[in-house]
Amino acid sequence: MKNILAATLFAALLSLASCGRRDASPPTVKAGDVSARIGYFASHGWEAEEISERAVTIPTVFSEAYERYAVMQDRQGLPLRSFAGRDAQLFVYEIKNYSPENKRMLAELLVCDDTAAASAIYSEDGTSILMPVS
């Protein structure tokens, strides 16, 4: 009886210890075409209209500012760090359903190998608002 009780208690403690832990990689967000990219924003409640696209290279070594951006991506479950040093496409969108203090809001989606590597919502002035998409 003591062994069963001890085993049950151990299993319960092990279960609690792993609660909330993410051992599996987050699912990749496919972003290889316009509808997938618009759908990504829509899935988070954003109405987005694509306004530009350009080729970029994700830095190999992150500056202090880029590291803060990378931390935001980590929290969103996006794999920016795994694409360090790689070429990517940066898509910029106008957000149509959010305009605090009548500010024009933009969104960006950094795509590498048809996968969303990073995303953010920010004010057009680039300084007053910066927040995650999710």
C-alpha positions in Angstrom: 0.0 0.0 0.0 2.9 2.4 0.9 4.5 1.7 -2.5 1.3 2.5 -4.4 0.8 5.7 -2.4 4.4 6.7 -3.0 4.2 5.9 -6.7 1.0 7.9 -7.1 2.5 10.9 -5.2 5.6 10.7 -7.3 3.6 10.7 -10.5 1.5 13.6 -9.3 4.6 15.7 -8.5 6.2 14.8 -11.8 3.0 15.9 -13.6 3.0 19.2 -11.7 6.7 19.9 -12.4 6.1 19.5 -16.1 2.9 21.6 -16.2 3.2 24.5 -18.5 6.6 23.4 -19.9 7.0 23.4 -23.7 9.2 20.5 -24.7 7.9 20.5 -28.3 8.8 23.1 -30.8 6.1 25.6 -31.5 4.3 25.0 -34.8 5.8 26.8 -37.8 3.7 29.5 -39.3 3.6 29.2 -43.1 3.8 32.5 -44.9 4.9 31.8 -48.4 2.0 33.5 -50.1 -0.2 36.6 -49.7 -3.2 34.8 -48.3 -1.2 32.9 -45.7 0.4 36.2 -44.5 -2.9 38.1 -44.4 -4.4 35.0 -42.7 -1.6 35.1 -40.0 -2.6 38.7 -39.0 -6.3 37.9 -39.3 -5.9 34.9 -36.9 -4.7 37.4 -34.3 -7.6 39.9 -35.0 -5.7 42.3 -37.2 -7.0 43.6 -40.6 -3.9 44.1 -42.6 -3.2 45.3 -46.2 0.2 44.6 -47.7 2.0 47.8 -48.7 5.6 46.8 -49.4 8.2 44.1 -49.6 11.9 44.0 -49.6 14.8 41.6 -49.3 16.8 41.7 -46.0 19.5 39.7 -44.2 18.8 38.7 -40.6 21.9 39.6 -38.7 24.2 36.8 -37.4 25.0 38.8 -34.3 22.1 40.7 -32.8 22.6 44.3 -31.6 21.0 45.3 -28.3 17.9 46.6 -30.1 17.6 43.5 -32.3 18.0 41.3 -29.2 14.9 43.0 -27.7 13.1 42.3 -30.9 14.3 38.6 -30.8 13.0 38.3 -27.2 9.5 39.5 -28.5 9.7 36.8 -31.2 10.6 34.2 -28.6 7.5 35.1 -26.6 5.4 34.8 -29.8 6.8 31.4 -30.6 8.5 32.6 -33.8 11.9 31.2 -34.8 13.8 34.4 -35.5 17.0 33.2 -33.9 17.1 30.0 -36.0 17.3 32.1 -39.1 20.3 34.3 -38.0 22.5 35.1 -40.9 19.9 34.1 -43.5 18.3 36.1 -46.3 14.6 36.8 -45.9 11.8 38.9 -47.2 10.3 41.7 -45.0 6.6 42.4 -45.7 5.1 45.6 -44.4 1.3 46.0 -43.9 -1.0 48.8 -42.9 -3.2 47.9 -40.0 -6.8 48.9 -40.8 -8.6 48.2 -37.5 -6.4 49.8 -34.9 -5.4 53.5 -34.7 -4.7 54.7 -31.2 -4.6 58.5 -31.0 -5.2 58.5 -34.8 -1.7 57.1 -35.4 -1.2 55.1 -38.6 -0.2 51.6 -37.5 2.0 49.2 -39.5 2.8 45.6 -39.1 5.8 43.6 -40.4 6.3 40.0 -41.1 9.8 38.6 -41.7 9.6 35.5 -43.8 12.5 33.0 -44.4 12.0 29.8 -46.3 8.2 30.5 -46.5 8.1 30.5 -42.7 7.2 33.5 -40.5 10.4 34.2 -38.6 9.3 37.4 -36.8 6.4 39.8 -36.6 5.4 43.1 -34.9 2.9 45.9 -34.9 4.2 49.4 -34.6 3.3 53.1 -35.0 4.4 54.6 -38.3 6.7 57.0 -36.4 8.5 53.9 -35.3 9.0 55.1 -31.7 5.8 55.5 -29.8 4.3 52.0 -30.1 5.9 48.5 -30.6 4.0 45.4 -29.7 3.7 41.7 -30.7 1.2 40.5 -33.2 -0.1 37.8 -30.9 
